[in-house]
């Protein structure tokens, strides 16, 4: 597939890396000459310097032979114009990153296939992480009826020393699927004979109504977060603070820029805002951070975020979440007392993954560690999977069926579960297994 990406910033460069790793033919349009030069050095992609809304620039990027264009620059106007120009040059499929909420519906009416807002997606994920402290991941699928949870297995968890088959037989009145285990930097796909060890990082699939039981199974803290302290003054921080306040929790936002802090306070009268340095331990001490508090460090600085979480953890906060701009730092998360991590770059890639997949992909999520991708697929009428059970399907070694949605009802499947026309299926797969999964469930 030929993909043109307009915008080589954090979102665009990460998306390009993700697509290049899958063997896609990628061209990046970037207006900043220094950034363009850096991209040429780092990525195996065509890099075109220039304005992404210019017809001549898009032609140089090969838009006329492209399959799809993603406009993910930091400017909504540039993204809209890039999509319009690409369509005028004959490209039907265009996706735009639009952060201004009032523009999103207007852009869709102009012929753009889809609008993405990665920062809003991060805020939505944070609401789930705050509601379930101690989890490292929280993704909703199948219209919210299925949730994929990530967490580190506590040494006190009843999972420790048991096989996955034994675990499922022991569950009383509910069910779940442990799809993957990360152990010593190695990813294991969940199978019945796999034995769980303390401190394994796992991805678990459960019905939405069973999330609390699944969290307890992992050993995550079963306590209520009463107050959330958000650190940062960017859009991710403000959106997250507003979403969590709407969810019914007390929210306090800390930012070190007085003018920006006052602007946030004016737009969000139900959020308490203070001007302070979040890396000064006395700031969180004076706020008496402790049990029942969640601290979300969402600045653009990894160092500030990790330090703030370290301080909050030492003060006894119930959960700490750090925004990661350098995804490689995510692996250091447990060592500095961070419960979970989020990334706007990963959120941007997740928002567009389904548009480069074959078949009827409803949604997709790429997790920050382990090389596992989750796909929600609407099974096509003539797909090879129709009528087959999971045991008969011949799934590749790197894939696990996590859930089935049938007539609006979520099913946690067993090996004997059969696929029917109209089903949606949630599959977790390693990159080398994705193509085979698409063939099984696609047209």
PEPEFEN-V269410 format. One record per backbone hydrogen bond with DSSP energy under -0.5 kcal/mol. CO is the residue of the C=O (numbers start at 1). NH is the residue of the N-H. Records with the same first field share a line. If there is no record, write none. Layout:
CO->NH + NH
This chain:
1->3 + 25
2->67 + 68
3->27
4->6 + 70
5->7 + 29
6->72
9->13
10->14
11->15
12->16
13->17
14->18
15->19
16->20
17->21
18->22
19->24
20->23
24->26
25->3
26->46
27->5
28->30 + 48
29->7
30->50
31->33
32->36
33->37
34->38
35->39
36->40
37->41
38->42
39->43
43->45
46->28 + 48
47->49
48->30
51->54
54->58
55->59
56->60
57->61
58->63
59->62
62->65
63->66
68->4
69->71 + 95
70->6 + 72
71->97
74->76
75->79
76->80
77->81
78->82
79->83
80->84
81->85
82->86
83->87
84->88
85->89
86->91
87->90
90->92
92->94
93->69
94->113 + 114
95->71
96->98 + 116
99->101
100->103 + 104
101->104 + 105
102->106
103->107
104->108
105->109
106->110
107->110 + 112
108->111
114->96
116->98
117->120 + 121
118->122
119->123
120->124
121->125
122->126
123->127
124->128
125->129
126->130
127->131
128->132
130->133
132->135
136->341
137->150
139->148
141->144 + 146
142->145
145->208
146->141
147->149 + 206
148->139
149->204
150->136 + 137
151->153 + 202
153->199
154->157
157->160
159->162
162->196
163->167
164->168
165->169
166->170
167->171
168->171
171->173
175->207
177->179 + 205
179->190
180->203
181->183 + 188
182->201
183->186
186->183 + 188
188->181
191->164 + 194
192->165
194->164
196->161
197->200
200->153 + 202
201->182
202->151
203->179 + 180
204->149
205->177
206->147
207->210
208->211
210->214
211->215
212->216
213->217
214->218
215->219 + 220
217->159
218->154
221->223
224->226
226->250
227->294
228->230 + 252
229->296
230->232 + 254
231->298
234->238
235->239
236->240
237->241
238->242
239->243
240->244
241->245
242->246
243->247
244->249
245->248
250->228
251->272
252->230
253->274
254->232
255->276
256->258
257->261
258->262
259->263
260->264
261->265
262->266
263->267
264->268
268->271
272->253
274->255 + 276
276->278
277->280
279->281
280->283 + 284
281->285
282->286
283->287
284->289
285->288
290->293 + 318
292->226 + 227
293->318 + 319
294->229 + 296
295->297 + 321
296->231 + 298
297->323
300->302
301->305
302->306
303->307
304->308
305->309
306->310
307->311
308->312
309->313
310->314
311->315
312->317
313->316
319->295
320->339 + 340
321->297
322->342
323->325
325->327
326->329
327->330
328->331
329->332
330->333
332->336
333->336 + 338
334->337
337->339
340->322
342->324
343->347
344->348
345->349
346->350
347->351
348->352
349->352 + 353
350->354
352->355 + 356
353->356
354->357
359->361
360->362 + 378
363->376
365->367 + 374
369->372
371->431
372->367
373->429
374->365
375->377 + 427
376->362 + 363
377->379 + 425
378->360
379->422
380->383
383->386
385->388 + 419
388->419
389->393
390->393 + 394
396->399
398->430
400->402 + 428
403->426
404->406 + 411
405->424
406->409
409->406
411->404 + 413
414->417
415->391
417->390
419->387
420->423
423->379
424->405
425->377 + 427
426->402 + 403
427->375
428->400
429->373
430->433 + 434
431->434
433->437
434->438
435->439
436->440
437->441
438->442
439->384
440->385
441->380
